[in-house]
Amino acid sequence: MSARRPSSSEAWLRQARSGRWPFLFAEIALYDLVVLAATGIYLAVFFNPSMTRVIYHGSYRPLDGVPVSQAYESALHISLGMPGGLLMRQIHQWAGLIFVAAVCLQLLQLFFTGGFRRPRRLHWLIWVALLPLGMVEGWTGSILPDDMLSGGSLSLLQAVLESIPVVGTHLMLWVFGGAVPGQLIIPRFYWLHFLVLPLVMIGLLILARRLARRTGLTRQPRPPRSGWRGLAQNPTVAGSLAMFFGTCGVLTLLGTFAQIDPIWIIGPYQPGATTSGAVPEWYMGFLDGALRVMPSWEVLVAGHPLALAVLVPALIVPGAFFSLLAAYPFLEARLTGDQGVHLWPDRPRDAATRTAIGVAGMTFYGVLWAAAANDQIALHFHLDLYTVTWVFRVAVLAGPVLAFVFAR
């Protein structure tokens, strides 16, 4: 008698139980953070987070005699004056970009398979928290070199803080320590970037890994043999080691062959100037796009102007997005009445409404991300910038609705 062929649902459960897919991106994020910590400690030894002005007389001759900050001077020395300094710096920056990508992919994997339901709600909240933390970590790191891109980010920060009603101006003065840019913002962001945020992120990843083991998200390893050989022959350990060295190898290749943030070309920060064609990191593109498509609305509240053109896209939209992301497990459980414990993942096609909501959210993010390049789209396709901006304004509202309908 021939053996019964397993059904598609049984095959899905078997793959979910035995494969590395449920925690693949989590491993990449963890090992990526290890590389970030190692390269960050190396760079911190030689970086001087001071905004004191000095006259540059370093190895890069085109800037000889130009007044720069000590932060820019030390960053330039790391990049061009130290053996291996540029490689370490580029590995560090690529690792920051890939860390946020790994967190995003892990969140998508958890969302579409229902990995946020009981007993993994806290696990979901940890990964939701890691996303804005990783974004802020990368953003503060981009400010430290005190180049022209850093100045653009500081100008955006000033505008966002000043758009907050009542306390905006006082908050801006407190963050900058006085007039913009002041002398304190880079030293403050240095400790935030180098110490505070990494410790919080490492702690959250350790907690997430322990919760994953407790709730059965990861596989139980086979009993290891004695000695280091037995440990290396363990499939789980061997796979983790391969993932770690693979992550390190990819980051090294990117740092070697893919140039990123050439601060010697961008130049030091000069108040009142900006860099043509400058764009933020990929994960901040949605914020840039939201600022571009938002109409220039300003209202008067009790005789005081309220700049909605900055407040809505820079604070309300991302705040609502991350709040909804964190609250989604509780909202779904309440709306569906499902308060049960779910130990195995769903197939996305078996949860059509949830899948459609996820696709709508991805569409909303993607449209805003693409809107960050509205000027480049208008330039290269010879279109009117005003028309392109209005297309994105319509798409950011209609796109998610259409995506939900088609995906469901």
C-alpha positions in Angstrom: 0.0 0.0 0.0 1.5 3.3 -1.1 2.2 6.0 1.5 -0.3 8.9 1.8 0.8 12.0 0.1 0.9 14.9 2.6 -1.6 17.7 2.0 -0.4 21.3 1.3 -1.2 22.4 4.8 0.8 19.5 6.3 3.7 20.4 4.0 3.5 24.0 5.1 3.6 23.0 8.8 6.5 20.7 8.2 8.5 23.4 6.4 7.6 25.9 9.2 8.8 23.5 11.9 12.0 22.4 10.2 13.2 25.4 8.2 15.3 28.4 9.2 12.9 30.8 7.5 11.0 31.9 10.7 14.2 33.4 12.2 16.4 34.0 9.1 16.1 37.8 9.1 16.4 37.9 12.8 19.7 36.2 12.6 20.9 38.6 9.9 19.9 41.5 12.1 21.7 40.1 15.1 24.9 39.4 13.3 24.7 42.7 11.5 24.5 44.4 14.9 27.6 42.5 16.0 29.4 43.9 13.0 28.1 47.4 13.8 29.3 47.2 17.3 32.8 45.9 16.3 33.3 48.5 13.6 31.7 51.2 15.7 34.1 50.7 18.6 37.0 50.8 16.2 35.8 54.1 14.7 35.0 55.6 18.1 38.7 55.3 19.1 39.8 57.7 16.4 36.7 60.0 16.0 36.6 63.3 17.8 32.9 64.5 18.3 33.7 68.2 18.6 32.3 71.0 16.6 35.2 73.3 17.5 36.5 74.9 14.3 40.1 74.2 13.1 42.1 74.8 9.9 42.4 71.6 7.9 45.9 70.5 7.0 45.4 66.8 6.4 46.2 64.4 3.6 43.3 65.5 1.4 45.0 68.4 -0.4 41.9 70.0 -2.1 40.6 71.0 1.4 43.9 72.3 2.7 43.5 75.6 4.6 39.7 75.2 4.8 38.1 75.8 8.2 36.3 72.6 9.4 35.1 71.1 12.6 37.2 68.6 14.5 34.5 66.0 13.9 34.8 66.5 10.1 38.6 66.5 10.4 38.7 63.3 12.3 36.2 61.6 10.0 38.3 62.6 7.0 41.5 61.3 8.7 39.8 58.0 9.3 38.7 57.8 5.7 41.8 58.9 3.9 44.7 59.0 6.4 44.4 55.6 8.2 45.1 52.2 6.7 41.9 50.4 6.5 39.9 53.3 8.0 37.8 53.8 4.9 37.0 50.1 4.7 35.9 50.0 8.4 33.8 53.2 8.0 32.0 51.9 4.8 31.4 48.5 6.4 29.8 50.3 9.4 27.6 52.3 7.2 26.5 49.4 5.0 25.8 47.4 8.2 23.5 50.2 9.4 21.5 50.1 6.2 21.2 46.3 6.1 20.2 46.1 9.7 17.1 48.2 9.1 16.3 46.1 6.0 16.6 42.9 8.0 14.3 44.3 10.7 11.7 45.3 8.1 11.8 41.9 6.4 11.5 40.2 9.8 8.4 42.3 10.6 6.9 41.5 7.2 7.5 37.8 7.8 5.9 37.9 11.2 3.0 39.9 10.0 2.0 37.8 6.9 2.4 34.5 8.8 0.6 35.7 11.9 3.7 35.5 14.1 2.4 38.4 16.2 -0.4 36.5 17.9 -0.4 34.9 21.3 2.0 33.9 22.8 4.3 36.1 20.7 2.8 39.6 21.1 5.8 40.8 23.1 8.1 39.4 20.5 6.3 41.5 17.9 6.5 44.6 20.0 10.2 44.2 20.3 10.7 44.1 16.6 8.4 47.0 16.1 10.5 49.0 18.6 13.8 47.9 16.8 12.7 49.5 13.6 12.5 53.2 14.7 15.5 52.6 17.0 17.5 51.4 14.0 16.4 54.3 11.9 17.3 56.8 14.6 20.6 55.0 15.1 21.5 55.3 11.5 20.2 58.9 11.2 22.3 60.1 14.2 25.3 58.4 12.7 24.9 60.3 9.5 25.0 63.6 11.4 28.3 62.9 13.2 30.8 63.6 10.3 29.5 67.2 10.2 29.5 67.3 6.4 27.0 68.9 4.1 24.6 66.0 4.4 24.8 66.3 8.2 23.9 70.0 7.9 20.8 69.1 5.8 19.7 66.6 8.5 20.1 69.2 11.2 18.1 71.7 9.3 15.3 69.1 9.0 15.5 68.3 12.7 15.2 72.0 13.5 12.1 72.4 11.3 10.4 69.4 12.8 11.0 70.5 16.3 9.8 74.0 15.7 6.6 72.7 14.1 5.5 71.2 17.5 2.9 73.4 19.0 3.6 75.3 22.2 6.9 73.6 23.2 8.6 73.4 19.8 10.9 76.4 20.1 11.9 75.5 23.6 12.5 71.9 22.7 14.7 72.9 19.7 16.8 75.2 21.9 17.2 72.4 24.5 18.2 69.8 21.9 20.7 72.0 20.2 21.9 73.7 23.4 21.1 77.2 22.0 21.3 78.6 18.5 21.5 76.3 15.6 23.8 74.5 14.9 25.6 75.4 18.2 28.4 73.4 19.7 26.6 70.6 21.5 24.5 68.7 19.0 27.2 66.4 17.6 28.7 65.5 21.1 25.2 64.7 22.3 24.3 62.6 19.3 27.7 60.9 19.6 26.8 59.4 22.9 23.3 58.6 21.8 24.6 56.9 18.7 27.6 55.2 20.3 26.3 54.1 23.7 22.6 54.6 24.5 20.9 53.3 21.4 23.2 50.3 20.8 22.7 49.1 24.4 19.0 49.3 24.1 19.0 47.5 20.7 21.3 44.8 22.0 19.1 44.3 25.0 16.0 44.0 22.9 17.6 41.5 20.6 18.7 39.3 23.5 15.2 39.5 24.9 13.7 38.6 21.6 15.9 35.6 21.2 15.0 34.4 24.7 11.3 34.9 24.0 11.7 33.0 20.7 13.1 30.0 22.5 10.5 30.1 25.2 7.6 30.3 22.8 9.0 27.7 20.4 9.8 30.0 17.5 13.2 28.5 17.0 14.0 24.8 16.6 15.4 22.8 19.4 19.0 21.8 18.6 20.0 18.2 18.5 22.1 16.9 21.4 25.6 18.0 20.7 28.6 15.7 20.7 31.4 16.3 23.1 34.0 18.9 22.3 34.3 21.7 19.7 34.0 19.2 16.9 30.6 18.0 18.1 29.4 21.6 18.5 30.5 22.5 15.0 28.7 19.4 13.6 25.5 20.4 15.2 23.2 21.5 12.3 21.8 24.5 14.1 25.2 25.8 15.3 26.8 25.2 11.9 24.0 27.0 10.2 24.3 30.0 12.5 28.1 30.1 12.0 27.6 30.0 8.3 25.0 32.9 8.5 27.4 34.9 10.7 30.4 34.6 8.4 28.2 35.0 5.3 26.9 38.3 6.8 30.4 39.5 7.5 31.5 38.5 4.0 28.7 40.4 2.3 29.3 43.5 4.4 33.1 43.3 3.7 32.5 43.1 -0.1 30.1 46.0 0.0 32.5 48.1 2.1 35.3 47.2 -0.4 33.6 47.8 -3.7 30.5 50.0 -3.1 31.4 53.6 -2.1 29.0 55.2 0.3 29.0 58.8 1.8 32.3 60.2 0.4 32.6 63.0 2.8 35.7 64.4 1.1 33.6 65.0 -2.0 30.5 66.3 -0.2 32.6 68.8 1.8 32.3 70.2 5.3 29.1 71.7 6.6 28.5 75.4 5.8 25.5 77.1 7.3 23.0 78.3 4.7 24.4 75.9 2.0 23.0 72.6 0.8 24.3 69.7 -1.4 22.6 69.4 -4.8 20.9 66.0 -5.3 21.4 64.9 -1.7 19.1 62.1 -0.6 18.6 60.5 2.9 19.2 56.9 3.7 16.8 54.5 2.0 14.7 53.9 5.2 14.2 57.6 5.7 12.9 58.1 2.1 9.2 57.8 3.3 9.7 60.8 5.6 11.3 62.8 2.8 8.5 61.8 0.4 5.8 62.7 2.9 7.4 66.2 3.3 7.4 66.7 -0.5 3.8 65.7 -1.2 2.2 67.5 1.8 0.6 70.8 0.7 2.0 74.0 2.3 -0.8 74.3 4.8 -0.6 76.6 7.8 -3.3 77.4 10.2 -3.6 79.9 13.1 -4.4 78.5 16.5 -5.0 81.2 19.2 -3.1 83.6 17.1 -0.1 81.4 16.6 0.8 79.8 13.3 0.8 76.0 13.1 2.8 74.6 10.2 0.9 71.5 9.1 3.2 71.1 6.1 5.9 69.8 8.5 4.0 68.7 11.6 1.7 66.2 9.7 4.3 64.4 7.5 7.2 64.5 9.9 5.5 63.6 13.2 1.8 62.7 12.8 2.2 60.3 9.9 5.2 58.2 11.2 3.8 58.4 14.7 0.4 57.0 13.6 2.1 54.4 11.4 4.3 52.9 14.1 1.5 53.1 16.7 -0.8 51.2 14.4 2.0 48.7 13.7 2.4 48.1 17.5 -1.3 47.9 18.2 -2.2 45.6 15.3 -2.0 42.3 17.2 -4.5 43.6 19.8 -6.7 45.2 17.2 -7.0 42.0 15.1 -7.6 39.9 18.2 -10.4 42.2 19.3 -12.1 42.6 15.9 -11.9 38.9 15.1 -12.6 37.6 18.6 -9.5 35.3 18.3 -7.8 35.2 21.7 -6.4 31.7 21.3 -2.8 30.6 21.4 -1.2 30.0 18.0 2.0 28.0 17.9 2.4 27.6 14.1 2.4 30.2 11.4 -0.4 30.8 8.9 -0.1 30.8 5.2 -0.7 34.3 3.9 -3.4 33.1 1.5 -5.4 31.6 4.4 -5.6 35.1 6.0 -6.7 37.2 3.1 -7.8 40.2 5.1 -4.6 40.4 7.0 -2.6 39.9 3.8 -4.5 42.7 2.1 -3.9 45.0 5.0 -0.2 44.2 4.8 -0.1 44.9 1.1 -1.9 48.2 1.6 0.6 49.3 4.2 3.5 48.3 1.9 1.9 50.4 -0.8 1.5 53.4 1.4 5.1 53.2 2.4 6.3 52.5 -1.1 4.4 55.5 -2.6 5.9 57.9 0.0 9.3 56.4 -0.6 9.0 56.9 -4.4 7.7 60.5 -3.8 11.1 61.3 -2.3 12.4 61.2 -5.9 9.7 63.4 -7.4 12.3 65.9 -8.6 14.4 63.2 -10.2 11.4 61.7 -11.9 10.4 65.0 -13.3 13.9 65.7 -14.5 14.7 62.4 -16.2 11.3 61.9 -17.7 10.9 65.6 -18.7 7.7 66.0 -16.7 6.3 69.0 -14.8 7.3 68.8 -11.1 3.9 70.1 -10.0 2.1 67.4 -11.9 4.3 64.7 -10.6 3.8 65.9 -7.0 0.0 65.8 -7.5 0.2 62.3 -8.9 1.9 61.2 -5.7 -0.7 63.1 -3.6 -3.5 61.1 -5.2 -1.5 57.8 -5.2 -0.7 58.0 -1.5 -4.5 58.0 -0.7 -5.9 55.9 -3.5 -3.0 53.4 -3.8 -3.4 51.6 -0.4 -7.2 51.3 -1.0 -6.7 49.7 -4.5 -3.9 47.5 -3.2 -6.2 46.2 -0.4 -9.1 45.5 -2.8 -6.9 43.6 -5.3 -4.9 41.7 -2.7 -8.0 40.5 -0.9 
